[in-house]
Amino acid sequence: DSGVTQTPKHLITATGQRVTLRCSPRSGDLSVYWYQQSLDQGLQFLIQYYNGEERAKGNILERFSAQQFPDLHSELNLSSLELGDSALYFCASTPGVGNQPQHFGDGTRLSIL
Amino acid sequence: ELKVEQNPLFLSMQEGKNYTIYCNYSTTSDRLYWYRQDPGKSLESLFVLLSNGAVKQEGRLMASLDTKARLSTLHITAAVHDLSATYFCAVGFRGSTLGRLYFGRGTQLTVWP
């Protein structure tokens, strides 16, 4: 158990809809990272937050947004969903922004019908 | 463009054999990580390599880093079935936002009796 909690584990929805994925980092970790894993793109970095502030942005679509709240949990919002958004979405956390390995949650599997 | 390339992408090996997975990256890095992922599961941190010549070992797995060659290797000794999984290398590049990692496509390892 990595200590990173992601909910829900599975989401099934339709095209055009909007969903919110939630992540609680390990106790004491200030940095949260979001990744998308799909068969064709592999593991893609989306966005990073540190102590409530956005620190880095990767291949995140404009339809996607995220935030980190004062209690350090984070949410990834996906809107106007398309079939191609079907993927496994991971959250990871670290204490800071140094060299510590990122600890990953179990992921949320999103299926778009 | 920052790239991380792993090879092979698929590896099928017999129990008891040795093999090496390679991870090449395109520009100067200050940290490299190896992760393991079981099917449908999260990513588990295996090794953190932070300096040229770094070598880390855990059980039948040994990871090394050559920053001059921009190459890391993950060596498997006397493989056993329990090592069957997908192995990812992930690289942090100097000059990029601290914390962001670039992942290889992964090496899917199958160990058979």
Interface residues (C-beta under 8 A of the other chain):
Chain A: S2 S31 Y33 Y35 G42 L43 Q44 F45 Q48 Y50 R55 A56 G58 F90 A92 T94 V97 G98 N99 Q100 P101 Q102 H103 F104 G105 D106 G107
Chain B: D30 R31 Y33 Y35 K41 S42 L43 E44 S45 V48 L50 F88 G92 S96 T97 L98 G99 R100 L101 Y102 F103 G104 R105 G106
